[in-house]
Amino acid sequence: MTYRVAAAAFAVPALFAAPAAADPVRGAIMQLEQKHGTNTSLILQVGQNSHGQRASRGYQLNQWGQSRRVVSGLRLDALQACRQAVAKQAYRIGYRDVDFDDDRRVRQIGPHGFRVRLDDVEFEGRRRERESDVTCTIRRGHVVNIEGIPAAGRRGYQKARNDRGRGHSRHRGD
């Protein structure tokens, strides 16, 4: 019999006894130690501790079971998807250019859902520029809702062009 098999054979009773002896209410850790010889022993620790080694090394998980590294990647993907969708929507409406500031807030609303708020987005058209706060909702990498893109209006220009295009002369009595 090898040492590994012998250690496993001695550990089996400890594996069944330790969870029953641990106190989950107070977070106590049950430690069982079994000496097998002068230089060999087997130590088994079982328990529930929310401030254990994993938390101290920065491996904390959020409420959806994701690490900070995973959430950071998802946040960047959501921000990029939002910016692309806003630029595409603005181009379809009639804006020629969209400038994004670094003012942004990304909040996780689900395991793969984010709400991105872009502050002071500048929309540039032919005759005027507008600034607006834009909010996107992203689910599984796809933008499902965009709010805050201003309508590309041609208020003064449109009215003047329509009056000239009707064929009215300056003198109405003619």
Sequence and secondary structure as in RCSB ss.txt:
>XXXX:A:sequence
MTYRVAAAAFAVPALFAAPAAADPVRGAIMQLEQKHGTNTSLILQVGQNSHGQRASRGYQLNQWGQSRRVVSGLR
LDALQACRQAVAKQAYRIGYRDVDFDDDRRVRQIGPHGFRVRLDDVEFEGRRRERESDVTCTIRRGHVVNIEGIP
AAGRRGYQKARNDRGRGHSRHRGD
>XXXX:A:secstr
  HHHHHHHHHHHHHHHHHHHS TTTT EEEEEEE SSS EEEEEEE  TTSHHHHTT  B TTS BHHHHHHHH
HHHHHHHHHHHHHHHHHHT SEEE  S EEEEEEETTEEEEEEEEEEEE SS EEEEEEEEEEETTEEEEEE   
    HHHHHHHHHHHTT  S TT 
